[in-house]
Amino acid sequence: MVGLETEFGISAPGCAMNPMQLSARSVAAYAPFSRAGRWSQAVRWDYEDEDPLADLRGGRLARDLADASLLTDLPGSPAPSAPASASDDSQPGGSADCREPSAPSALAAGASLNQGIGGVGQSLAGGLCDWGVPGVGAGEVVRDLAAEQALPPGASLRTGKQLQRQALTNLVLANGGRFYVDHAHPEYSSPECTTPFAAMVWDRAGELIAAQAVAQLKAEGMQVHAYKNNVDGKGATWGAHENYLVSRALPLDLLNSLLATVLVTRQIVVGAGRVGLGERSEQSGFQISQRADYIHTSVGLQTTYARPLLNMRDEPHADGRDWRRIHVISGDANRFDVPILLKVGITNLALWLLETQPQALEPLLLTGDVVAQCHQVSRDLSLKTKLSAAGGEFSALQIQQKLLDAVKVACVERFGGLEASQIGSAAQVIELWQKVLDGLASDISTVADCVEWVAKYQLCQGLRWRGRIGWDHPRLAALDIQWGDVDGAIIKRLDAGGRIMRLACAAEVADAVAVAPPDTRAYLRGWAVANLEHTVGASWTSILYQPPGWPHIVRLSLKSLRPQPDITQYLHEQLKHQGSLSGQPKSN
């Protein structure tokens, strides 16, 4: 299971709004489209299961010691960016849990009424009158015990007076994803996906969502641009995050070592390219990765200062007894299909190898300073820099090839071959991975249509040659920024000229804006948002629905990763009651 997140850069020349206000305005502009155009009232975020201060290494950071940028569980109050001088001095397990206890999430007899839900960020944000839900107001709550008993297992109830106001900065989407303000940026979180191809398609759908928000603001007279990139070249950076669900049984130290090796070396395959060296482009030049210069530690709980390769937040959004969510914050935002697919595919296959044949990985694990190695790989356009690994000195290209070779051997041993009929979606990943490595080893120009940093480098070199300019020229910095513009001309021209290898057609990406993946719980979330008018909230693990005429909100559990038949049936019945059979959720 995987999901991708993109924070968009946002600018509006001449606009008096600060970045937080502009981001909030951008998200609000998309609200009328967030439910596939069927309902005017947006569906907002349910914060009840948010737990941003739990640490994978053990324990929980005390709330009063946490930087404000870590507090992403506050309804109506987007977490700010951290100051540049901030540092992470907290120790895992050293702080007591200072959260207030949450209400029980399940009902003893299938359904009951939960009263007095407390705790900062633990109730659904948004008063019921603000939701536009009819039939709810102040006064005595009348319980319908028969209706409560008919709820699916794990469902619970909320009352209107327990809900708080939330600004319109956090939207749940018809495709099962999320569009919201995070750290002064509009951020798109894709729905949960089961294949690298699906992750790529639904990630690209986020570009269309951001472009639609921009178009709406332009129609209102604002000159706004949204950028799918990671830096402004002047010191600011924002994230493109990846989330992988892995077994909690995997040793955390070994998991961190493997992922550090993968993340440092895969830059040569999936980097987006950047003009400038250093956080503030103190030196002129070109490097492979947008994010590398902003990575300062290997692991950490923080995401906006002293940035780590791997975020240690222990928020699985699933059964925490079985699963960990690996949160990668060091990757680049990509405009090309192949690097999006490969960053997910390579990481997935490496994690699979760790689960099945960990001994094959041991010689490849980096033993040196992984932060320094991350910076070195990004700045080495020759791809020859040697890195210290358990099995010797290897270049990033050599480690990637050895990792791919180990994956191939394991697939043949376990499944009998490398065909799609034998290994499914992994076949496409392996084929493209090998194609890219072969091109990087022989002639990088042969893979310019599928390696983003190579394509950007070629374009910059052409501009340098024609204009007889150096890497410090502002035209090159402008090209780098314009590359990420979701409505800009550069990517459109490359597409029109056949200079980008597209794996998904435009129609597939457009469909993913309004429809969720059919094989994960995201389908139920997205279906409810699109089809049930009285869906009022949702999260990764819940749907909040108020049946017409009820004084309660039903909270349906989505802890199961697949669409659940009992919840499917319940939502189908609600659609009948709504009086419009516009479709049926699928049951797997």
BATOR-948301 format. One record per residue (C-alpha): x, y, z; chain. Coordinates in nm, 3 decimals, padded with zeros to 5 digits. Each point is the difference from the previous one (the first is absolute). Layout:
N
<tike <X Y Z> "A"> ...
END
This chain:
588
<tike <00.000 00.000 00.000> "A"> <tike <00.142 00.338 -00.098> "A"> <tike <-00.109 00.362 -00.013> "A"> <tike <00.177 00.312 -00.126> "A"> <tike <-00.021 00.358 00.126> "A"> <tike <00.089 00.320 -00.183> "A"> <tike <00.040 00.342 00.156> "A"> <tike <-00.036 00.258 -00.277> "A"> <tike <00.196 00.320 -00.017> "A"> <tike <-00.242 00.290 -00.036> "A"> <tike <00.053 00.357 -00.120> "A"> <tike <-00.220 00.297 -00.089> "A"> <tike <00.200 00.304 -00.114> "A"> <tike <-00.145 00.319 00.141> "A"> <tike <-00.229 -00.181 00.242> "A"> <tike <-00.012 00.133 00.356> "A"> <tike <-00.075 -00.343 00.152> "A"> <tike <00.266 -00.179 00.202> "A"> <tike <00.089 -00.360 -00.103> "A"> <tike <-00.239 -00.156 00.253> "A"> <tike <-00.290 00.215 -00.118> "A"> <tike <00.078 -00.063 -00.365> "A"> <tike <00.021 -00.374 00.058> "A"> <tike <-00.332 00.002 00.186> "A"> <tike <-00.158 00.198 -00.281> "A"> <tike <00.133 -00.253 -00.253> "A"> <tike <-00.147 -00.297 00.185> "A"> <tike <-00.332 00.178 00.051> "A"> <tike <-00.012 00.074 -00.374> "A"> <tike <-00.010 -00.374 -00.070> "A"> <tike <-00.277 -00.073 00.252> "A"> <tike <-00.284 00.025 -00.257> "A"> <tike <00.172 -00.269 -00.210> "A"> <tike <00.109 -00.229 00.284> "A"> <tike <-00.311 -00.220 -00.017> "A"> <tike <00.008 -00.054 -00.376> "A"> <tike <-00.235 00.296 -00.039> "A"> <tike <-00.297 -00.185 00.154> "A"> <tike <-00.035 00.170 00.338> "A"> <tike <00.084 00.355 00.098> "A"> <tike <00.092 -00.072 00.362> "A"> <tike <00.361 -00.115 00.033> "A"> <tike <00.100 -00.303 00.208> "A"> <tike <00.255 00.088 00.263> "A"> <tike <00.262 -00.185 00.197> "A"> <tike <-00.062 -00.217 00.307> "A"> <tike <00.297 00.053 00.234> "A"> <tike <-00.093 -00.258 00.263> "A"> <tike <00.268 -00.257 -00.091> "A"> <tike <00.280 00.252 -00.060> "A"> <tike <00.305 -00.060 00.222> "A"> <tike <00.296 00.198 -00.137> "A"> <tike <00.223 -00.023 00.309> "A"> <tike <00.027 -00.380 00.023> "A"> <tike <00.352 -00.117 -00.089> "A"> <tike <00.090 -00.322 -00.183> "A"> <tike <00.309 -00.027 00.221> "A"> <tike <-00.221 -00.016 00.309> "A"> <tike <-00.192 00.238 00.220> "A"> <tike <-00.167 00.326 -00.086> "A"> <tike <00.123 00.357 -00.002> "A"> <tike <-00.175 00.208 00.267> "A"> <tike <-00.232 00.251 -00.158> "A"> <tike <00.137 00.295 00.195> "A"> <tike <00.350 -00.080 -00.130> "A"> <tike <-00.101 -00.039 -00.364> "A"> <tike <00.073 00.263 -00.261> "A"> <tike <-00.321 00.149 -00.140> "A"> <tike <00.082 -00.143 -00.343> "A"> <tike <-00.051 -00.351 00.140> "A"> <tike <-00.356 00.068 00.116> "A"> <tike <-00.187 -00.112 -00.310> "A"> <tike <-00.303 -00.122 00.196> "A"> <tike <-00.158 00.337 00.079> "A"> <tike <-00.333 00.056 -00.176> "A"> <tike <-00.017 00.332 -00.179> "A"> <tike <00.361 00.087 00.085> "A"> <tike <00.246 -00.117 -00.268> "A"> <tike <00.346 -00.073 00.136> "A"> <tike <00.246 00.282 -00.081> "A"> <tike <00.345 -00.044 -00.146> "A"> <tike <00.274 -00.028 00.261> "A"> <tike <00.263 00.272 00.040> "A"> <tike <00.322 -00.067 -00.188> "A"> <tike <00.194 -00.004 00.327> "A"> <tike <-00.210 -00.275 00.155> "A"> <tike <00.167 -00.327 00.092> "A"> <tike <-00.119 -00.338 00.116> "A"> <tike <00.135 -00.065 00.347> "A"> <tike <-00.277 -00.230 00.116> "A"> <tike <00.073 -00.358 00.098> "A"> <tike <-00.244 -00.280 -00.082> "A"> <tike <-00.172 -00.142 00.301> "A"> <tike <00.110 00.281 00.226> "A"> <tike <-00.333 00.176 00.034> "A"> <tike <-00.327 -00.097 00.157> "A"> <tike <-00.314 -00.014 -00.207> "A"> <tike <-00.170 00.332 00.076> "A"> <tike <-00.298 -00.053 -00.231> "A"> <tike <-00.347 -00.023 00.143> "A"> <tike <-00.158 -00.344 -00.040> "A"> <tike <-00.215 -00.051 -00.307> "A"> <tike <-00.348 -00.146 -00.003> "A"> <tike <-00.042 -00.369 -00.081> "A"> <tike <-00.013 -00.065 -00.373> "A"> <tike <-00.225 -00.307 00.007> "A"> <tike <-00.339 -00.075 00.148> "A"> <tike <-00.052 -00.278 00.252> "A"> <tike <-00.321 -00.126 -00.158> "A"> <tike <00.060 00.113 -00.355> "A"> <tike <-00.098 00.361 00.069> "A"> <tike <-00.024 00.252 00.283> "A"> <tike <00.012 00.372 00.053> "A"> <tike <00.339 00.149 00.095> "A"> <tike <-00.029 00.311 00.218> "A"> <tike <00.257 00.261 00.092> "A"> <tike <00.270 -00.064 -00.254> "A"> <tike <00.292 00.209 00.118> "A"> <tike <00.362 00.072 -00.071> "A"> <tike <00.161 00.253 -00.228> "A"> <tike <-00.052 -00.106 -00.359> "A"> <tike <-00.197 -00.310 00.093> "A"> <tike <-00.347 00.106 -00.112> "A"> <tike <-00.123 00.058 -00.350> "A"> <tike <00.058 00.361 -00.093> "A"> <tike <-00.297 00.197 -00.123> "A"> <tike <-00.330 00.071 00.176> "A"> <tike <-00.294 -00.185 -00.149> "A"> <tike <-00.173 00.321 -00.103> "A"> <tike <00.316 00.083 -00.192> "A"> <tike <-00.021 -00.335 -00.180> "A"> <tike <-00.338 00.091 -00.143> "A"> <tike <-00.149 -00.325 00.131> "A"> <tike <-00.376 00.037 00.053> "A"> <tike <-00.190 -00.111 00.307> "A"> <tike <00.278 00.058 00.252> "A"> <tike <-00.002 00.265 00.268> "A"> <tike <00.012 00.068 00.369> "A"> <tike <-00.225 -00.179 00.245> "A"> <tike <-00.046 -00.344 00.141> "A"> <tike <00.154 -00.288 -00.198> "A"> <tike <-00.251 -00.271 -00.083> "A"> <tike <00.154 -00.342 -00.055> "A"> <tike <-00.125 -00.246 -00.260> "A"> <tike <00.110 -00.329 00.155> "A"> <tike <-00.126 -00.215 -00.287> "A"> <tike <00.196 00.205 -00.250> "A"> <tike <00.308 -00.013 00.221> "A"> <tike <-00.017 -00.378 00.016> "A"> <tike <-00.008 -00.011 -00.381> "A"> <tike <00.337 00.172 -00.032> "A"> <tike <00.292 -00.206 -00.133> "A"> <tike <00.257 -00.134 00.251> "A"> <tike <00.243 00.262 00.126> "A"> <tike <-00.234 00.292 -00.067> "A"> <tike <-00.054 00.267 00.265> "A"> <tike <-00.209 00.315 00.036> "A"> <tike <00.079 00.367 00.049> "A"> <tike <-00.238 00.279 00.100> "A"> <tike <-00.019 00.341 -00.159> "A"> <tike <00.089 00.196 00.312> "A"> <tike <00.330 -00.188 00.026> "A"> <tike <00.126 00.136 -00.331> "A"> <tike <00.218 00.306 -00.038> "A"> <tike <00.040 00.260 -00.270> "A"> <tike <00.257 -00.063 -00.273> "A"> <tike <00.110 00.233 -00.273> "A"> <tike <-00.045 -00.122 -00.356> "A"> <tike <00.367 -00.097 -00.037> "A"> <tike <-00.027 -00.378 00.015> "A"> <tike <-00.198 -00.181 -00.269> "A"> <tike <-00.069 -00.370 -00.046> "A"> <tike <-00.022 -00.076 -00.372> "A"> <tike <-00.218 -00.215 -00.221> "A"> <tike <00.310 -00.199 -00.098> "A"> <tike <00.058 -00.096 00.364> "A"> <tike <00.289 00.242 00.045> "A"> <tike <00.042 00.325 00.190> "A"> <tike <00.069 00.364 -00.098> "A"> <tike <00.091 00.228 00.290> "A"> <tike <00.233 00.261 00.142> "A"> <tike <00.315 -00.134 00.162> "A"> <tike <00.298 00.210 00.107> "A"> <tike <-00.113 00.300 -00.207> "A"> <tike <-00.040 -00.204 -00.319> "A"> <tike <-00.297 -00.155 -00.175> "A"> <tike <00.061 -00.375 00.024> "A"> <tike <-00.154 -00.288 -00.190> "A"> <tike <00.005 -00.348 00.152> "A"> <tike <-00.084 -00.279 -00.238> "A"> <tike <-00.235 -00.283 00.098> "A"> <tike <00.148 -00.333 00.105> "A"> <tike <00.127 -00.204 -00.297> "A"> <tike <00.124 -00.357 -00.040> "A"> <tike <00.230 00.031 -00.305> "A"> <tike <00.270 00.245 -00.111> "A"> <tike <-00.200 00.072 -00.316> "A"> <tike <-00.310 00.094 00.200> "A"> <tike <00.210 00.214 00.234> "A"> <tike <00.137 00.185 -00.302> "A"> <tike <-00.344 00.057 -00.155> "A"> <tike <-00.159 00.132 00.320> "A"> <tike <00.306 00.213 00.074> "A"> <tike <-00.030 00.165 -00.340> "A"> <tike <-00.370 00.057 00.071> "A"> <tike <00.118 00.238 00.271> "A"> <tike <00.155 00.221 -00.269> "A"> <tike <-00.341 00.037 -00.164> "A"> <tike <-00.161 00.079 00.335> "A"> <tike <00.256 00.273 00.071> "A"> <tike <-00.042 00.132 -00.355> "A"> <tike <-00.379 00.013 00.046> "A"> <tike <00.041 00.199 00.321> "A"> <tike <00.233 00.242 -00.178> "A"> <tike <-00.240 00.035 -00.292> "A"> <tike <-00.283 00.084 00.239> "A"> <tike <00.206 00.272 00.167> "A"> <tike <00.103 00.141 -00.336> "A"> <tike <-00.366 00.014 -00.099> "A"> <tike <-00.051 00.214 00.310> "A"> <tike <00.272 00.240 -00.113> "A"> <tike <00.299 -00.132 00.196> "A"> <tike <00.330 -00.074 -00.174> "A"> <tike <00.100 -00.322 00.172> "A"> <tike <00.248 -00.273 -00.085> "A"> <tike <00.042 -00.342 00.163> "A"> <tike <00.325 -00.192 -00.034> "A"> <tike <00.063 -00.371 00.033> "A"> <tike <00.360 00.035 00.111> "A"> <tike <00.190 00.016 00.328> "A"> <tike <00.210 00.318 00.014> "A"> <tike <-00.008 00.368 -00.083> "A"> <tike <00.378 00.024 -00.037> "A"> <tike <00.017 00.255 00.282> "A"> <tike <-00.006 -00.227 00.304> "A"> <tike <-00.361 -00.117 00.022> "A"> <tike <-00.097 -00.361 -00.059> "A"> <tike <-00.321 -00.202 00.016> "A"> <tike <-00.067 -00.369 -00.018> "A"> <tike <-00.101 -00.284 -00.227> "A"> <tike <-00.057 -00.285 00.242> "A"> <tike <-00.046 -00.374 -00.043> "A"> <tike <-00.181 -00.238 00.234> "A"> <tike <00.053 -00.375 00.006> "A"> <tike <-00.181 -00.247 00.223> "A"> <tike <00.236 -00.270 00.131> "A"> <tike <-00.015 -00.276 00.256> "A"> <tike <00.077 00.112 00.355> "A"> <tike <00.194 -00.324 00.039> "A"> <tike <00.287 00.139 -00.213> "A"> <tike <00.289 00.119 00.222> "A"> <tike <-00.004 00.379 -00.002> "A"> <tike <00.379 00.041 -00.013> "A"> <tike <00.033 -00.228 -00.301> "A"> <tike <-00.297 00.170 -00.164> "A"> <tike <00.161 00.342 00.047> "A"> <tike <00.334 -00.122 -00.137> "A"> <tike <-00.161 -00.145 -00.311> "A"> <tike <-00.213 00.305 -00.069> "A"> <tike <00.293 00.237 00.048> "A"> <tike <00.193 -00.200 -00.261> "A"> <tike <-00.292 00.000 -00.242> "A"> <tike <-00.080 00.370 00.046> "A"> <tike <00.360 00.117 -00.038> "A"> <tike <00.070 -00.204 -00.314> "A"> <tike <-00.336 00.018 -00.180> "A"> <tike <00.048 00.375 -00.054> "A"> <tike <00.178 -00.076 -00.326> "A"> <tike <-00.314 -00.174 -00.128> "A"> <tike <-00.280 00.219 00.137> "A"> <tike <00.153 00.342 00.071> "A"> <tike <-00.181 00.302 -00.148> "A"> <tike <00.316 00.209 -00.047> "A"> <tike <00.080 00.339 00.150> "A"> <tike <00.183 00.316 -00.104> "A"> <tike <00.217 00.118 00.289> "A"> <tike <00.216 -00.158 00.270> "A"> <tike <-00.069 00.053 00.368> "A"> <tike <-00.324 00.082 00.177> "A"> <tike <00.008 00.361 -00.121> "A"> <tike <00.179 -00.078 -00.327> "A"> <tike <00.322 00.136 00.148> "A"> <tike <00.191 -00.164 -00.286> "A"> <tike <-00.090 -00.014 -00.366> "A"> <tike <-00.046 -00.333 -00.170> "A"> <tike <-00.244 -00.282 -00.059> "A"> <tike <-00.080 -00.301 00.217> "A"> <tike <-00.213 -00.311 -00.029> "A"> <tike <-00.241 00.045 00.294> "A"> <tike <-00.215 00.291 00.112> "A"> <tike <-00.009 -00.106 00.366> "A"> <tike <00.347 -00.139 00.070> "A"> <tike <00.158 00.322 00.130> "A"> <tike <-00.280 00.037 00.256> "A"> <tike <00.056 -00.342 00.163> "A"> <tike <00.195 00.031 00.326> "A"> <tike <-00.055 -00.323 00.193> "A"> <tike <-00.086 -00.362 -00.066> "A"> <tike <-00.315 -00.033 00.213> "A"> <tike <-00.217 00.233 00.207> "A"> <tike <-00.352 00.088 00.106> "A"> <tike <00.014 00.343 -00.163> "A"> <tike <-00.071 00.081 -00.366> "A"> <tike <00.058 00.375 -00.035> "A"> <tike <00.337 00.051 00.171> "A"> <tike <00.314 -00.215 00.038> "A"> <tike <-00.172 -00.209 -00.267> "A"> <tike <00.065 -00.375 00.008> "A"> <tike <00.007 -00.254 -00.280> "A"> <tike <-00.268 -00.188 00.190> "A"> <tike <-00.271 00.146 00.219> "A"> <tike <-00.055 -00.201 00.320> "A"> <tike <-00.364 00.090 00.064> "A"> <tike <-00.182 -00.315 00.115> "A"> <tike <-00.338 00.057 -00.159> "A"> <tike <-00.082 -00.317 -00.199> "A"> <tike <-00.359 00.096 -00.091> "A"> <tike <-00.067 -00.372 00.035> "A"> <tike <00.021 -00.261 00.276> "A"> <tike <00.315 00.106 00.181> "A"> <tike <00.054 -00.347 00.141> "A"> <tike <00.075 -00.129 -00.349> "A"> <tike <00.114 00.297 -00.205> "A"> <tike <00.242 00.289 -00.018> "A"> <tike <-00.035 00.289 -00.240> "A"> <tike <00.337 00.097 -00.144> "A"> <tike <-00.005 00.374 -00.071> "A"> <tike <00.267 00.104 -00.252> "A"> <tike <00.051 00.378 -00.015> "A"> <tike <00.326 00.025 -00.196> "A"> <tike <-00.126 -00.067 -00.352> "A"> <tike <-00.069 00.238 -00.288> "A"> <tike <-00.328 00.110 -00.155> "A"> <tike <-00.003 -00.136 -00.356> "A"> <tike <-00.175 00.111 -00.319> "A"> <tike <00.101 -00.312 -00.200> "A"> <tike <-00.187 -00.331 00.033> "A"> <tike <00.299 -00.233 00.011> "A"> <tike <00.172 00.147 00.308> "A"> <tike <-00.329 00.009 00.192> "A"> <tike <-00.059 -00.367 -00.079> "A"> <tike <00.361 -00.099 00.067> "A"> <tike <00.040 00.178 00.333> "A"> <tike <-00.298 -00.197 00.127> "A"> <tike <00.092 -00.321 -00.181> "A"> <tike <00.366 -00.006 00.103> "A"> <tike <-00.085 00.071 00.363> "A"> <tike <-00.279 -00.260 00.001> "A"> <tike <00.222 -00.270 -00.148> "A"> <tike <00.282 00.078 00.243> "A"> <tike <-00.244 -00.033 00.291> "A"> <tike <-00.129 -00.329 -00.142> "A"> <tike <00.357 -00.128 -00.025> "A"> <tike <00.060 00.101 00.361> "A"> <tike <-00.299 -00.211 00.103> "A"> <tike <00.094 -00.304 -00.210> "A"> <tike <00.380 -00.008 -00.050> "A"> <tike <00.167 00.255 00.229> "A"> <tike <00.339 -00.168 -00.043> "A"> <tike <00.006 00.112 -00.364> "A"> <tike <-00.004 00.362 00.113> "A"> <tike <00.273 -00.007 00.264> "A"> <tike <00.300 00.073 -00.230> "A"> <tike <-00.179 00.303 -00.148> "A"> <tike <-00.085 00.182 00.323> "A"> <tike <00.182 00.332 00.033> "A"> <tike <00.238 00.024 00.293> "A"> <tike <00.119 00.360 -00.029> "A"> <tike <-00.167 00.331 00.078> "A"> <tike <-00.323 -00.039 -00.197> "A"> <tike <-00.077 00.373 00.012> "A"> <tike <00.337 00.089 -00.152> "A"> <tike <-00.042 -00.281 -00.252> "A"> <tike <-00.343 00.136 -00.092> "A"> <tike <00.155 00.339 -00.080> "A"> <tike <00.290 -00.159 -00.191> "A"> <tike <-00.221 -00.212 -00.223> "A"> <tike <-00.222 00.295 -00.087> "A"> <tike <00.297 00.213 -00.112> "A"> <tike <00.182 -00.270 -00.196> "A"> <tike <-00.125 00.021 -00.359> "A"> <tike <00.267 -00.251 -00.104> "A"> <tike <-00.170 -00.264 00.220> "A"> <tike <00.343 -00.131 00.102> "A"> <tike <00.033 00.108 00.365> "A"> <tike <00.075 -00.302 00.219> "A"> <tike <-00.205 -00.063 00.312> "A"> <tike <00.101 -00.211 00.299> "A"> <tike <-00.219 -00.308 00.031> "A"> <tike <00.022 -00.321 00.201> "A"> <tike <00.126 -00.189 -00.305> "A"> <tike <00.253 00.258 -00.120> "A"> <tike <00.016 00.326 -00.190> "A"> <tike <-00.271 00.046 -00.264> "A"> <tike <-00.150 00.282 -00.200> "A"> <tike <-00.370 00.077 00.030> "A"> <tike <-00.043 -00.145 -00.348> "A"> <tike <00.171 -00.324 00.105> "A"> <tike <-00.209 -00.032 00.316> "A"> <tike <-00.319 00.055 -00.197> "A"> <tike <00.101 -00.268 -00.250> "A"> <tike <00.094 -00.245 00.276> "A"> <tike <-00.331 00.066 00.172> "A"> <tike <-00.187 -00.061 -00.326> "A"> <tike <00.197 -00.319 -00.061> "A"> <tike <-00.090 -00.127 00.347> "A"> <tike <-00.368 00.076 -00.065> "A"> <tike <00.012 -00.188 -00.330> "A"> <tike <00.159 -00.306 00.160> "A"> <tike <-00.257 -00.002 00.280> "A"> <tike <-00.289 00.032 -00.246> "A"> <tike <00.126 -00.288 -00.214> "A"> <tike <00.055 -00.220 00.305> "A"> <tike <-00.339 00.078 00.151> "A"> <tike <-00.224 00.044 -00.305> "A"> <tike <00.188 -00.173 -00.282> "A"> <tike <00.069 00.302 -00.220> "A"> <tike <-00.030 00.371 -00.065> "A"> <tike <-00.309 00.012 -00.222> "A"> <tike <-00.310 00.196 00.097> "A"> <tike <-00.192 -00.327 00.016> "A"> <tike <00.242 -00.112 00.272> "A"> <tike <00.078 00.313 00.202> "A"> <tike <-00.281 00.241 -00.092> "A"> <tike <00.070 00.373 00.012> "A"> <tike <00.360 -00.060 00.110> "A"> <tike <00.082 -00.101 -00.359> "A"> <tike <-00.050 00.355 -00.126> "A"> <tike <00.210 00.140 00.284> "A"> <tike <00.287 -00.241 -00.067> "A"> <tike <-00.005 00.066 -00.375> "A"> <tike <00.006 00.379 00.037> "A"> <tike <00.253 -00.013 00.284> "A"> <tike <00.242 -00.198 -00.218> "A"> <tike <-00.060 00.228 -00.299> "A"> <tike <00.087 00.306 00.205> "A"> <tike <00.311 -00.155 00.157> "A"> <tike <00.126 -00.114 -00.340> "A"> <tike <-00.045 00.349 -00.142> "A"> <tike <00.168 00.168 00.294> "A"> <tike <00.294 -00.239 -00.029> "A"> <tike <00.052 00.055 -00.374> "A"> <tike <-00.150 00.326 -00.130> "A"> <tike <-00.231 00.207 00.218> "A"> <tike <-00.155 00.171 -00.302> "A"> <tike <-00.169 -00.329 -00.093> "A"> <tike <-00.218 00.016 00.312> "A"> <tike <-00.084 00.371 -00.004> "A"> <tike <-00.366 -00.084 -00.062> "A"> <tike <-00.029 -00.197 00.323> "A"> <tike <00.266 00.141 00.236> "A"> <tike <-00.117 00.344 00.105> "A"> <tike <00.328 00.145 00.116> "A"> <tike <00.162 -00.093 -00.331> "A"> <tike <-00.276 00.173 -00.198> "A"> <tike <00.028 00.315 00.212> "A"> <tike <00.379 -00.006 -00.025> "A"> <tike <-00.017 -00.024 -00.380> "A"> <tike <-00.243 00.292 -00.018> "A"> <tike <00.223 00.210 00.225> "A"> <tike <00.309 -00.089 -00.200> "A"> <tike <-00.175 00.102 -00.321> "A"> <tike <-00.093 00.335 00.152> "A"> <tike <00.355 00.050 00.123> "A"> <tike <00.145 -00.079 -00.341> "A"> <tike <-00.240 00.224 -00.192> "A"> <tike <00.026 00.291 00.242> "A"> <tike <00.367 -00.052 00.090> "A"> <tike <-00.088 00.027 00.366> "A"> <tike <00.127 -00.164 00.317> "A"> <tike <-00.183 -00.207 00.260> "A"> <tike <-00.046 00.312 00.212> "A"> <tike <-00.218 00.172 -00.260> "A"> <tike <-00.355 00.079 00.121> "A"> <tike <-00.152 -00.142 -00.320> "A"> <tike <00.107 -00.348 00.112> "A"> <tike <-00.146 00.049 00.347> "A"> <tike <-00.324 00.117 -00.162> "A"> <tike <-00.009 -00.306 -00.226> "A"> <tike <00.039 -00.222 00.307> "A"> <tike <-00.296 00.166 00.172> "A"> <tike <-00.218 00.002 -00.313> "A"> <tike <00.062 -00.373 -00.046> "A"> <tike <-00.226 -00.064 00.300> "A"> <tike <-00.284 00.235 -00.102> "A"> <tike <-00.307 -00.227 -00.020> "A"> <tike <-00.144 00.220 -00.274> "A"> <tike <00.332 00.104 -00.155> "A"> <tike <00.126 -00.033 -00.354> "A"> <tike <00.319 -00.201 00.045> "A"> <tike <-00.150 -00.340 00.082> "A"> <tike <-00.281 00.059 -00.251> "A"> <tike <00.254 00.063 -00.278> "A"> <tike <00.204 -00.305 00.093> "A"> <tike <-00.317 -00.210 00.002> "A"> <tike <-00.112 00.137 -00.336> "A"> <tike <00.340 -00.079 -00.147> "A"> <tike <-00.006 -00.360 00.123> "A"> <tike <00.297 00.063 00.227> "A"> <tike <-00.159 -00.151 00.313> "A"> <tike <-00.072 -00.372 00.030> "A"> <tike <-00.355 -00.009 00.129> "A"> <tike <-00.119 -00.321 00.164> "A"> <tike <-00.357 00.120 00.059> "A"> <tike <-00.217 00.178 -00.253> "A"> <tike <-00.162 00.335 00.076> "A"> <tike <-00.342 -00.162 00.040> "A"> <tike <00.125 -00.238 00.271> "A"> <tike <00.143 00.289 00.200> "A"> <tike <-00.314 00.211 -00.047> "A"> <tike <-00.219 -00.288 00.119> "A"> <tike <00.216 -00.033 00.313> "A"> <tike <-00.103 00.351 00.108> "A"> <tike <-00.353 -00.118 00.076> "A"> <tike <00.026 -00.377 00.054> "A"> <tike <00.195 -00.188 00.267> "A"> <tike <00.206 -00.318 -00.051> "A"> <tike <-00.247 -00.292 00.004> "A"> <tike <00.209 -00.240 00.208> "A"> <tike <00.065 00.196 00.321> "A"> <tike <-00.212 00.156 00.274> "A"> <tike <00.041 00.329 -00.189> "A"> <tike <-00.278 -00.119 -00.229> "A"> <tike <-00.256 00.011 00.282> "A"> <tike <00.125 00.339 00.118> "A"> <tike <-00.007 00.150 -00.348> "A"> <tike <-00.332 -00.163 -00.087> "A"> <tike <-00.163 00.143 00.312> "A"> <tike <00.137 00.347 -00.074> "A"> <tike <-00.125 -00.009 -00.359> "A"> <tike <-00.334 -00.176 00.044> "A"> <tike <-00.138 00.060 00.348> "A"> <tike <-00.106 00.359 00.056> "A"> <tike <00.005 -00.032 00.378> "A"> <tike <00.359 -00.120 00.026> "A"> <tike <00.144 00.273 00.222> "A"> <tike <00.352 -00.115 00.081> "A"> <tike <00.261 -00.267 -00.053> "A"> <tike <00.359 -00.098 00.070> "A"> <tike <00.230 -00.282 -00.105> "A"> <tike <-00.174 -00.222 00.256> "A"> <tike <-00.356 00.134 00.012> "A"> <tike <-00.308 00.125 -00.181> "A"> <tike <-00.235 00.237 00.182> "A"> <tike <-00.357 -00.012 -00.125> "A"> <tike <-00.323 00.145 00.130> "A"> <tike <-00.313 -00.184 -00.117> "A"> <tike <-00.272 00.250 -00.095> "A"> <tike <-00.203 00.102 00.305> "A"> <tike <00.245 -00.144 00.252> "A"> <tike <00.136 00.212 00.286> "A"> <tike <00.317 -00.214 -00.005> "A"> <tike <00.294 -00.048 -00.231> "A"> <tike <00.101 -00.359 -00.072> "A"> <tike <00.374 -00.065 00.007> "A"> <tike <00.089 -00.300 -00.217> "A"> <tike <00.336 -00.166 00.056> "A"> <tike <00.234 -00.047 -00.297> "A"> <tike <00.279 -00.169 00.193> "A"> <tike <-00.022 -00.291 -00.245> "A"> <tike <00.212 00.076 -00.307> "A"> <tike <-00.247 -00.144 -00.252> "A"> <tike <-00.364 00.094 -00.069> "A"> <tike <-00.208 -00.169 00.272> "A"> <tike <-00.324 -00.177 -00.101> "A"> <tike <-00.192 00.114 00.310> "A"> <tike <00.087 00.366 -00.053> "A"> <tike <-00.063 -00.037 -00.373> "A"> <tike <-00.348 -00.130 00.075> "A"> <tike <-00.069 00.277 00.251> "A"> <tike <00.103 00.273 -00.246> "A"> <tike <-00.209 -00.161 -00.273> "A"> <tike <-00.304 00.006 00.225> "A"> <tike <00.062 00.368 00.076> "A"> <tike <00.007 00.073 -00.371> "A"> <tike <-00.341 -00.164 -00.034> "A"> <tike <-00.132 00.215 00.283> "A"> <tike <00.144 00.305 -00.171> "A"> <tike <-00.230 -00.081 -00.289> "A"> <tike <00.252 -00.008 -00.283> "A"> <tike <00.176 -00.319 -00.110> "A"> <tike <00.295 00.162 -00.176> "A"> <tike <00.232 -00.296 00.047> "A"> <tike <00.103 -00.270 00.242> "A"> <tike <00.320 -00.039 00.198> "A"> <tike <00.194 -00.311 -00.083> "A"> <tike <00.052 -00.287 00.239> "A"> <tike <00.327 -00.196 00.001> "A"> 
END
